[in-house]
Amino acid sequence: MVVSMIKDIAHKQAYELRKLWDNKRVMAFQVLNLAMIVFSALMLWKGLMFLTKSESPVVVVLSGSMEPAFQRGDILFLNNQDDPIRCVHCVHCADQYSVCASSSLPLSSCTC
């Protein structure tokens, strides 16, 4: 039963391919349509690369190493900006692990 269904599907597909091969105009249309889809996706990707100044503008988190900020399967859009974000305030805490937010130096050596 299952084998006969598979054979029937294979024969139908072979018939459609032969019919497509005989009609060259339809086959050329199908090939050009597929090429337009592929090249449109490539142009979109290259445009995103240009705008974001990143080799990989869209990435997917594959593991749980970025938790709790990003979960596995999250899609991230990367952007390499020309000027970095600058922080001008010092973090004031009463412990030995305080750091200056503007220079990432210990608070004792911070000149803010």
CNS distance restraints for C-alpha pairs under 8 A (distance, minus, plus):
assign (resid   1 and name CA) (resid   5 and name CA) 6.36 0.50 0.50
assign (resid   2 and name CA) (resid   6 and name CA) 6.27 0.50 0.50
assign (resid   3 and name CA) (resid   7 and name CA) 6.18 0.50 0.50
assign (resid   4 and name CA) (resid   8 and name CA) 6.06 0.50 0.50
assign (resid   5 and name CA) (resid   9 and name CA) 6.22 0.50 0.50
assign (resid   6 and name CA) (resid  10 and name CA) 6.12 0.50 0.50
assign (resid   7 and name CA) (resid  11 and name CA) 6.12 0.50 0.50
assign (resid   8 and name CA) (resid  12 and name CA) 6.24 0.50 0.50
assign (resid   9 and name CA) (resid  13 and name CA) 6.19 0.50 0.50
assign (resid  10 and name CA) (resid  14 and name CA) 6.14 0.50 0.50
assign (resid  11 and name CA) (resid  15 and name CA) 6.10 0.50 0.50
assign (resid  12 and name CA) (resid  16 and name CA) 6.26 0.50 0.50
assign (resid  13 and name CA) (resid  17 and name CA) 6.21 0.50 0.50
assign (resid  14 and name CA) (resid  18 and name CA) 6.19 0.50 0.50
assign (resid  15 and name CA) (resid  19 and name CA) 6.14 0.50 0.50
assign (resid  16 and name CA) (resid  20 and name CA) 6.10 0.50 0.50
assign (resid  17 and name CA) (resid  21 and name CA) 6.07 0.50 0.50
assign (resid  18 and name CA) (resid  22 and name CA) 6.21 0.50 0.50
assign (resid  19 and name CA) (resid  23 and name CA) 6.48 0.50 0.50
assign (resid  20 and name CA) (resid  24 and name CA) 7.04 0.50 0.50
assign (resid  20 and name CA) (resid  26 and name CA) 6.71 0.50 0.50
assign (resid  20 and name CA) (resid  27 and name CA) 5.80 0.50 0.50
assign (resid  21 and name CA) (resid  27 and name CA) 6.60 0.50 0.50
assign (resid  23 and name CA) (resid  27 and name CA) 6.46 0.50 0.50
assign (resid  24 and name CA) (resid  28 and name CA) 6.04 0.50 0.50
assign (resid  25 and name CA) (resid  29 and name CA) 6.21 0.50 0.50
assign (resid  26 and name CA) (resid  30 and name CA) 6.22 0.50 0.50
assign (resid  27 and name CA) (resid  31 and name CA) 6.23 0.50 0.50
assign (resid  28 and name CA) (resid  32 and name CA) 6.10 0.50 0.50
assign (resid  29 and name CA) (resid  33 and name CA) 6.01 0.50 0.50
assign (resid  30 and name CA) (resid  34 and name CA) 6.22 0.50 0.50
assign (resid  31 and name CA) (resid  35 and name CA) 6.17 0.50 0.50
assign (resid  32 and name CA) (resid  36 and name CA) 6.12 0.50 0.50
assign (resid  33 and name CA) (resid  37 and name CA) 6.43 0.50 0.50
assign (resid  34 and name CA) (resid  38 and name CA) 6.32 0.50 0.50
assign (resid  35 and name CA) (resid  39 and name CA) 6.04 0.50 0.50
assign (resid  36 and name CA) (resid  40 and name CA) 5.88 0.50 0.50
assign (resid  37 and name CA) (resid  41 and name CA) 6.33 0.50 0.50
assign (resid  38 and name CA) (resid  42 and name CA) 6.31 0.50 0.50
assign (resid  39 and name CA) (resid  43 and name CA) 6.04 0.50 0.50
assign (resid  40 and name CA) (resid  44 and name CA) 6.15 0.50 0.50
assign (resid  41 and name CA) (resid  45 and name CA) 6.22 0.50 0.50
assign (resid  42 and name CA) (resid  46 and name CA) 6.15 0.50 0.50
assign (resid  43 and name CA) (resid  47 and name CA) 5.96 0.50 0.50
assign (resid  44 and name CA) (resid  48 and name CA) 6.24 0.50 0.50
assign (resid  45 and name CA) (resid  49 and name CA) 6.22 0.50 0.50
assign (resid  46 and name CA) (resid  50 and name CA) 6.23 0.50 0.50
assign (resid  47 and name CA) (resid  51 and name CA) 6.19 0.50 0.50
assign (resid  48 and name CA) (resid  52 and name CA) 5.94 0.50 0.50
assign (resid  48 and name CA) (resid  57 and name CA) 6.30 0.50 0.50
assign (resid  49 and name CA) (resid  53 and name CA) 5.56 0.50 0.50
assign (resid  49 and name CA) (resid  54 and name CA) 5.28 0.50 0.50
assign (resid  49 and name CA) (resid  55 and name CA) 5.82 0.50 0.50
assign (resid  49 and name CA) (resid  56 and name CA) 6.76 0.50 0.50
assign (resid  49 and name CA) (resid  57 and name CA) 5.85 0.50 0.50
assign (resid  50 and name CA) (resid  54 and name CA) 7.25 0.50 0.50
assign (resid  52 and name CA) (resid  57 and name CA) 6.42 0.50 0.50
assign (resid  52 and name CA) (resid  78 and name CA) 6.91 0.50 0.50
assign (resid  52 and name CA) (resid  79 and name CA) 4.61 0.50 0.50
assign (resid  52 and name CA) (resid  80 and name CA) 5.88 0.50 0.50
assign (resid  52 and name CA) (resid  81 and name CA) 7.56 0.50 0.50
assign (resid  53 and name CA) (resid  57 and name CA) 7.94 0.50 0.50
assign (resid  53 and name CA) (resid  79 and name CA) 6.56 0.50 0.50
assign (resid  53 and name CA) (resid  80 and name CA) 5.49 0.50 0.50
assign (resid  53 and name CA) (resid  81 and name CA) 7.58 0.50 0.50
assign (resid  54 and name CA) (resid  78 and name CA) 6.92 0.50 0.50
assign (resid  54 and name CA) (resid  79 and name CA) 6.36 0.50 0.50
assign (resid  54 and name CA) (resid  80 and name CA) 6.07 0.50 0.50
assign (resid  56 and name CA) (resid  78 and name CA) 7.33 0.50 0.50
assign (resid  57 and name CA) (resid  77 and name CA) 5.61 0.50 0.50
assign (resid  57 and name CA) (resid  78 and name CA) 4.88 0.50 0.50
assign (resid  57 and name CA) (resid  79 and name CA) 6.75 0.50 0.50
assign (resid  58 and name CA) (resid  75 and name CA) 6.91 0.50 0.50
assign (resid  58 and name CA) (resid  76 and name CA) 5.72 0.50 0.50
assign (resid  58 and name CA) (resid  77 and name CA) 4.71 0.50 0.50
assign (resid  58 and name CA) (resid  78 and name CA) 6.18 0.50 0.50
assign (resid  59 and name CA) (resid  75 and name CA) 5.80 0.50 0.50
assign (resid  59 and name CA) (resid  76 and name CA) 5.26 0.50 0.50
assign (resid  59 and name CA) (resid  77 and name CA) 6.62 0.50 0.50
assign (resid  59 and name CA) (resid  78 and name CA) 7.67 0.50 0.50
assign (resid  60 and name CA) (resid  72 and name CA) 7.98 0.50 0.50
assign (resid  60 and name CA) (resid  73 and name CA) 5.88 0.50 0.50
assign (resid  60 and name CA) (resid  74 and name CA) 5.67 0.50 0.50
assign (resid  60 and name CA) (resid  75 and name CA) 4.53 0.50 0.50
assign (resid  60 and name CA) (resid  76 and name CA) 6.07 0.50 0.50
assign (resid  61 and name CA) (resid  66 and name CA) 7.88 0.50 0.50
assign (resid  61 and name CA) (resid  70 and name CA) 7.38 0.50 0.50
assign (resid  61 and name CA) (resid  71 and name CA) 7.03 0.50 0.50
assign (resid  61 and name CA) (resid  72 and name CA) 5.24 0.50 0.50
assign (resid  61 and name CA) (resid  73 and name CA) 5.18 0.50 0.50
assign (resid  61 and name CA) (resid  74 and name CA) 5.43 0.50 0.50
assign (resid  61 and name CA) (resid  75 and name CA) 6.52 0.50 0.50
assign (resid  61 and name CA) (resid  76 and name CA) 7.49 0.50 0.50
assign (resid  62 and name CA) (resid  72 and name CA) 5.59 0.50 0.50
assign (resid  62 and name CA) (resid  73 and name CA) 6.08 0.50 0.50
assign (resid  63 and name CA) (resid  71 and name CA) 7.96 0.50 0.50
assign (resid  63 and name CA) (resid  72 and name CA) 5.41 0.50 0.50
assign (resid  63 and name CA) (resid  73 and name CA) 7.94 0.50 0.50
assign (resid  64 and name CA) (resid  70 and name CA) 7.88 0.50 0.50
assign (resid  64 and name CA) (resid  71 and name CA) 6.27 0.50 0.50
assign (resid  64 and name CA) (resid  72 and name CA) 5.45 0.50 0.50
assign (resid  66 and name CA) (resid  70 and name CA) 5.37 0.50 0.50
assign (resid  66 and name CA) (resid  71 and name CA) 6.88 0.50 0.50
assign (resid  67 and name CA) (resid  71 and name CA) 5.64 0.50 0.50
assign (resid  70 and name CA) (resid  74 and name CA) 6.44 0.50 0.50
assign (resid  86 and name CA) (resid 102 and name CA) 6.78 0.50 0.50
assign (resid  87 and name CA) (resid 101 and name CA) 6.15 0.50 0.50
assign (resid  87 and name CA) (resid 102 and name CA) 4.83 0.50 0.50
assign (resid  88 and name CA) (resid 101 and name CA) 7.11 0.50 0.50
assign (resid  88 and name CA) (resid 102 and name CA) 5.21 0.50 0.50
assign (resid  88 and name CA) (resid 112 and name CA) 7.82 0.50 0.50
assign (resid  89 and name CA) (resid 100 and name CA) 7.56 0.50 0.50
assign (resid  89 and name CA) (resid 101 and name CA) 6.26 0.50 0.50
assign (resid  89 and name CA) (resid 102 and name CA) 6.38 0.50 0.50
assign (resid  89 and name CA) (resid 112 and name CA) 7.34 0.50 0.50
assign (resid  90 and name CA) (resid  99 and name CA) 7.37 0.50 0.50
assign (resid  90 and name CA) (resid 100 and name CA) 4.73 0.50 0.50
assign (resid  90 and name CA) (resid 101 and name CA) 5.22 0.50 0.50
assign (resid  90 and name CA) (resid 102 and name CA) 6.58 0.50 0.50
assign (resid  90 and name CA) (resid 107 and name CA) 7.86 0.50 0.50
assign (resid  90 and name CA) (resid 110 and name CA) 7.96 0.50 0.50
assign (resid  90 and name CA) (resid 112 and name CA) 6.52 0.50 0.50
assign (resid  91 and name CA) (resid  98 and name CA) 6.70 0.50 0.50
assign (resid  91 and name CA) (resid  99 and name CA) 6.19 0.50 0.50
assign (resid  91 and name CA) (resid 100 and name CA) 5.64 0.50 0.50
assign (resid  91 and name CA) (resid 101 and name CA) 6.03 0.50 0.50
assign (resid  91 and name CA) (resid 107 and name CA) 7.86 0.50 0.50
assign (resid  92 and name CA) (resid  98 and name CA) 6.58 0.50 0.50
assign (resid  92 and name CA) (resid  99 and name CA) 7.80 0.50 0.50
assign (resid  92 and name CA) (resid 107 and name CA) 7.71 0.50 0.50
assign (resid  93 and name CA) (resid  98 and name CA) 5.62 0.50 0.50
assign (resid  94 and name CA) (resid  98 and name CA) 7.29 0.50 0.50
assign (resid  97 and name CA) (resid 106 and name CA) 7.24 0.50 0.50
assign (resid  98 and name CA) (resid 106 and name CA) 6.18 0.50 0.50
assign (resid  98 and name CA) (resid 107 and name CA) 5.55 0.50 0.50
assign (resid  99 and name CA) (resid 104 and name CA) 5.90 0.50 0.50
assign (resid  99 and name CA) (resid 105 and name CA) 5.58 0.50 0.50
assign (resid  99 and name CA) (resid 106 and name CA) 4.46 0.50 0.50
assign (resid  99 and name CA) (resid 107 and name CA) 4.73 0.50 0.50
assign (resid  99 and name CA) (resid 110 and name CA) 7.88 0.50 0.50
assign (resid 100 and name CA) (resid 104 and name CA) 5.25 0.50 0.50
assign (resid 100 and name CA) (resid 105 and name CA) 5.45 0.50 0.50
assign (resid 100 and name CA) (resid 106 and name CA) 6.07 0.50 0.50
assign (resid 100 and name CA) (resid 107 and name CA) 5.27 0.50 0.50
assign (resid 100 and name CA) (resid 110 and name CA) 5.83 0.50 0.50
assign (resid 100 and name CA) (resid 112 and name CA) 7.82 0.50 0.50
assign (resid 101 and name CA) (resid 105 and name CA) 7.80 0.50 0.50
assign (resid 102 and name CA) (resid 112 and name CA) 7.98 0.50 0.50
assign (resid 103 and name CA) (resid 110 and name CA) 7.60 0.50 0.50
assign (resid 105 and name CA) (resid 109 and name CA) 6.49 0.50 0.50
assign (resid 105 and name CA) (resid 110 and name CA) 6.26 0.50 0.50
assign (resid 106 and name CA) (resid 110 and name CA) 6.42 0.50 0.50
